[in-house]
Amino acid sequence: MAWLRDELDRLFAPDYLEGLGDRTLEQLRAMRDECDRAETAVSYLRRVAQGRLDVVQGILHGKGDDLSGVVEQLPSIIGGGPPRPPGPGRLPSRLAPDIEVVEDVGLTDEIDAVLDPGTIGSLPTMDHQELVALSERLMEVEAHISAQRRALHERIDAVQAEIVRRYKSGDASPDGLLG
């Protein structure tokens, strides 16, 4: 998670978007690409958090009395999880970061600290209060991750708007894109 935390700190720095008009087209594309890479990782984390939350919610709402029942009901549990906050509903250009990123940098550490994969099997044995507390913590993590994702989309949009402006104004030529 250190890689992503460091990358988000850099991308969310107040001066990151300053001077977009003074940057070269190559620099703008590089900025967009680095925001896209971070957005892919954050979107992946969001889906992991949502999936675990959906499983906890499914058990809370009686979708399975034991783990095999939960596994059997998994498609309907994940599809019918708690409502998501409204948003642009963007599909990331890549659905997951490279597996090396996931494994090498502990990308899911924050989520695992709330509910690690080894504990999922014991969810049906937890009492109602434990499940409610777990659900609330997962909702907090998911909300935090969603806020990061929205902030990344704002940065991607700002950089992309500058790229589009240059093409519309003639400051950049599409000829190089066709070669």
Stockholm file with secondary structure:
# STOCKHOLM 1.0

chainA/1-179         MAWLRDELDRLFAPDYLEGLGDRTLEQLRAMRDECDRAETAVSYLRRVAQGRLDVVQGILHGKGDDLSGVVEQLPSIIGGGPPRPPGPGRLPSRLAPDIEVVEDVGLTDEIDAVLDPGTIGSLPTMDHQELVALSERLMEVEAHISAQRRALHERIDAVQAEIVRRYKSGDASPDGLLG
#=GR chainA/1-179 SS CHHHHHHHHHHTSTTTTTTGGGSCHHHHHHHHHHHHHHHHHHHHHHHHHHHHHHHHHHHHTTSCSSHHHHHHHHHHHHHTCSCCCCCCCCCCSSSSCCHHHHHHTTTTHHHHHHSCHHHHTTGGGSCHHHHHHHHHHHHHHHHHHHHHHHHHHHHHHHHHHHHHHHHHHTSSCTHHHHC
#=GC SS_cons         CHHHHHHHHHHTSTTTTTTGGGSCHHHHHHHHHHHHHHHHHHHHHHHHHHHHHHHHHHHHTTSCSSHHHHHHHHHHHHHTCSCCCCCCCCCCSSSSCCHHHHHHTTTTHHHHHHSCHHHHTTGGGSCHHHHHHHHHHHHHHHHHHHHHHHHHHHHHHHHHHHHHHHHHHTSSCTHHHHC
//
